[in-house]
Amino acid sequence: MIHKLNLTYNVDEAVEYFNTLKKDFNYLHWKYLEHHNEPKFIDSKNIIDDINGWGLQTIYNDPTFPYHPDLDPHDEGPEYFKDTPMVFGFFKRLKNLLKQPFRSFLISYPPNQKIGKWQSHLPKHVTVIIPIITNDKVCLISNQENTQTVILEKNNIYLLDTTKYSAEFQNNSQETVTIIIASVLLEYKQEILDMKEFI
């Protein structure tokens, strides 16, 4: 299920944060295929060969090691995650607003990249999604009984719950889009839905 949250943000500040990562933190930047531990095992339902980004939190002790979304078993909870040097400014305000966020990334999806059906792994969690650069051909899909499709719009923040139904992400445009995601334990879902804040 996809929820539009009562949270807002300054798009220009989010883009400025992204530009700072590109300028000052290139050494922590990863490319999906280049840094994937087993690229031949990428599921055929996904078209993600060109996605790239930054792990804003990490489970590793070495803060100079680029934390890639598929470098771990996916079963680590918030107690395993540490801040990277990229926890500042816009993202730090988001992180401070959420309770025990973990597996946080800034990810860019080039044209026609997509993630096929997936569901949450343990620990049970939801995902907060902030579109930084987006357009009207970028969508989240929740495969519930009545399929829910949501266009990701700037100035909006979304909560995705895949604990019951699978989801998909599609960039059907000819532009690269960029989002920030952060996982939060399922037990804090209602607290996030009740928030009314400006980041």
N, C-alpha and C positions, 0 to 999 in steps of 0.2 A: 504494500500500500504506500502511496505517495501523499505526503502532506505538505502544503505550503505553510510555512511558519510565519508567526507574527514577529519576525526579525527582519531588520533592514540594515543596509550598509551603504557606504559611499563607494561607488564603482571606481571612481578615479583613484582612491586610496588602494583599493584591491589591485588595480592594474599597476600602480606604482610599486606595490610589494612584489608583484610578478617580475617587473622590470629590474628590480634590485636583485632578485635571485639570479636572473640572467647575467647581470653585470658583475656581481660580487661572489656568487656561489656556484660558478660553473664546475668547480671541482667536486661538487656534490650532485651534479646533474646525471641522471641515468637515461639510457635509451633501452627500450623494452627488449629487443632481440640481442643487442650487444651485451647487456648485463644480466640477462635471464640465465639462471643456472642450468636449465634444460630446455632450450628453445624448441627442440624437436617434439616436445610434449605439449606444446600450446594447442588447446582444444580447437578443432576445426570450425566450431560454431562462432569463434571469435576472429575478427580482423583487427589485430592490434600490433602489427609488426612495426608501425611507425610511432606508436605513442611514446611519450617521454615525460620526464618530470623530476620532482624532488621529493624525497622522504623527509617530511618536516619533523617527524619523530623517528626514533630508531630503537631496535633491541640490541644493537651492537655497542661494545665498549669503545670502539674506534670512531670518533666523531667525524673523521675524514673519509669514511667508507660510505659511498652512495647507497642509501637504503631503498631497495627496489621492492615493489608490492608483492612479488612472487619469490622472495628469497627466504621465506620462513614457512613453517607448517600451517600458518593461519589460525593457530589455536592459542596464541598468546593474548592474555588479557592486559588491561591497562598497567598492571604492576610491573610488566616487563619493559615498558617503553620509557625512553629518556628523551629529553629535549635535544635538538640539534642547534647549531648556531643560527638557524633560520627561524627560531621562535622569537620573533620581535614584531613590533608594529601591528599591522592589520591582523596577522595570524595569531599573535599573542593575545590580542583582545578577544578573538573568537575562542581560543583555547581556555582563557580565564573565565569565559562565560559558561562553558560546558563543564559538566562534572566528570572528571577522569577520562577525558578523550584519549583515544589511542589510534594507531594505524592512520595517521594523518598524512595526506599527500597533496601536492599541487601537481596536476596532470594535464598535459596538452594532448589533444586528439586531432591529428591531421584529417583532411577530408576523407570521408567514407570509412572511417574506422568505427568498429562497433564491438560491444561485449555481448555475447549471446546469453541465454538464460543462466542465471546463477542464483543461489540462495545462501543465506548466512551460514557461516561455520560457527563453531563454539569459540569463545563464550557468546551466548546470544546477545546480539547487539543491533542497533539501528545506525544509519549513516546520515550525517548532516552534509548537505551538498550546496556549495556556493558557486554559481556560474560567474566567472570573471569576464571571459570573452565568449559570447554565444550568439546564436541567431535562431530564426524561426524553424530551422530544420534539425535542431538538436533536441532529442527527447529521451525521457525515461519511460519505460513501460513496465507496469506491474501486471503480472499474469494471474489476476484473481478471477473469480467467476465471471464478472463483467470487466473485461480488460480495461485497464486505466492507462491512458497515454497522456503525458504532461510535457509540454514544450518548456524547456528551461529558459527562463527570462532573466535578464539583468535586473538587479535591485531586489530580486526574490531569493529566499533561502528555503531549501526543501529538506524534508526528512523522509528517508526511504527505509521502509521496514520490509525486510525479506525473510523474516523468521517463519512466515506461513506460506507466502507466495513467491515464486521466482520473479526476477526482474531482468530487464535488458537496458542497455545504453546504446544510442545510435547517434552518430554525427553523419547525417545524410546530406551535408552541404559540401561546398567546394572551398570552405574556409577552415583553418585550424581553430579549435575552440579550447578553452582552458577552464578548469574547475578546481576548487579546493574541496577535499572530502575529509571528514573526521568521523571515526566510529565512536559510539557511546553505548554503554551497556543498556540492554533492553529495560532494565528496572528504572532507568531515568527517562524513558520515553515521554511519559506524561508531563514530567517537569519541563521538558523542552517544548512540548506542545503548548504549555501554559505561558511560556515566556513572551514578553513584549519588550523588545530591546533594540537599540541602535548600536551596532558594533563600531 
